[in-house]
Amino acid sequence: MRYLVIDASLNGTGIRDKYEGGYIEPADLGLSSEIINQLGDWLSRYAKEHYHGYTNEVKIDELDKEGKAIAMQVKKALIDVKVEYYSDARLSRNIIEDV
């Protein structure tokens, strides 16, 4: 079983291995181009908020909600994985549960 973390850390790919460390290229996981594109767009918008000092609470809430939705898509797309979402702005973690 793999343990993945979805996060928006600067210079990351958006997906990292929780225990092995390091970022994973989304394409190496066999994710669809739709999920990969959503992840890239989300990372870009999250980075903009980082450079603005995470001052827009509403925008951060929206980005975290979107990040959790992407994490759920990753969990559904992959077999035998546990997925966690990490909010870079809020420094908080959420386990992504099956629906």
C-alpha positions as CSV (number, residue, x, y, z in Angstrom):
1,M,0.0,0.0,0.0
2,R,1.2,3.5,-0.8
3,Y,0.6,6.5,1.3
4,L,0.3,9.7,-0.7
5,V,-0.1,13.3,0.4
6,I,-1.6,15.9,-1.8
7,D,-0.1,19.3,-1.1
8,A,0.6,22.6,-2.8
9,S,4.2,23.2,-1.5
10,L,6.2,25.4,-3.8
11,N,8.4,23.6,-6.3
12,G,6.5,20.3,-5.6
13,T,4.4,18.2,-8.0
14,G,1.4,18.2,-5.8
15,I,1.8,14.6,-4.8
16,R,4.4,13.2,-2.4
17,D,5.1,9.9,-0.8
18,K,4.3,10.2,2.9
19,Y,6.8,7.7,4.1
20,E,9.4,7.3,1.3
21,G,9.7,11.0,1.0
22,G,10.0,13.0,-2.2
23,Y,7.6,14.2,-4.8
24,I,6.0,11.9,-7.4
25,E,5.3,12.9,-10.9
26,P,1.5,12.5,-11.3
27,A,1.9,10.9,-14.7
28,D,4.1,8.2,-13.1
29,L,1.1,7.1,-11.1
30,G,-0.9,6.6,-14.2
31,L,-3.4,9.4,-13.4
32,S,-5.6,10.7,-16.2
33,S,-4.6,13.9,-18.1
34,E,-7.8,15.5,-16.6
35,I,-6.6,15.0,-13.0
36,I,-3.0,16.0,-13.9
37,N,-4.3,19.2,-15.5
38,Q,-6.5,20.0,-12.6
39,L,-3.6,19.4,-10.2
40,G,-1.3,21.7,-12.2
41,D,-3.9,24.5,-12.4
42,W,-4.6,24.2,-8.7
43,L,-0.9,24.3,-7.8
44,S,-0.4,27.5,-9.9
45,R,-3.3,29.3,-8.1
46,Y,-2.1,28.1,-4.7
47,A,1.3,29.5,-5.5
48,K,-0.2,32.9,-6.3
49,E,-1.8,32.9,-2.9
50,H,1.5,32.0,-1.2
51,Y,3.2,35.0,-2.8
52,H,0.3,37.2,-1.5
53,G,1.0,35.9,2.0
54,Y,-2.2,33.8,2.3
55,T,-4.1,36.9,3.2
56,N,-7.4,36.1,1.4
57,E,-9.2,33.7,3.7
58,V,-12.0,33.0,1.2
59,K,-9.6,32.2,-1.6
60,I,-7.6,29.8,0.7
61,D,-10.9,28.0,1.7
62,E,-11.7,27.6,-2.0
63,L,-8.3,26.3,-2.8
64,D,-8.3,23.8,0.1
65,K,-11.8,22.6,-0.9
66,E,-10.5,22.1,-4.5
67,G,-7.4,20.4,-3.2
68,K,-9.4,17.9,-1.1
69,A,-11.6,17.2,-4.2
70,I,-8.5,16.5,-6.3
71,A,-7.2,14.3,-3.4
72,M,-10.5,12.3,-3.6
73,Q,-10.1,11.9,-7.4
74,V,-6.6,10.6,-6.9
75,K,-7.8,8.1,-4.3
76,K,-10.6,6.9,-6.6
77,A,-8.2,6.6,-9.5
78,L,-5.6,4.5,-7.8
79,I,-5.7,1.0,-6.2
80,D,-4.4,0.3,-2.8
81,V,-3.5,3.8,-1.6
82,K,-4.2,5.9,1.4
83,V,-4.4,9.6,0.6
84,E,-4.0,12.6,2.9
85,Y,-4.6,16.3,2.0
86,Y,-2.2,18.9,3.5
87,S,-3.1,22.6,3.5
88,D,0.0,24.6,3.1
89,A,-1.8,27.8,4.1
90,R,-3.5,26.4,7.2
91,L,-0.7,23.8,8.1
92,S,-3.4,21.2,8.6
93,R,-3.9,17.6,7.5
94,N,-7.0,15.7,6.5
95,I,-7.3,12.0,5.8
96,I,-9.3,11.4,2.6
97,E,-11.9,8.8,3.4
98,D,-13.8,6.6,0.9
99,V,-17.2,7.9,0.1
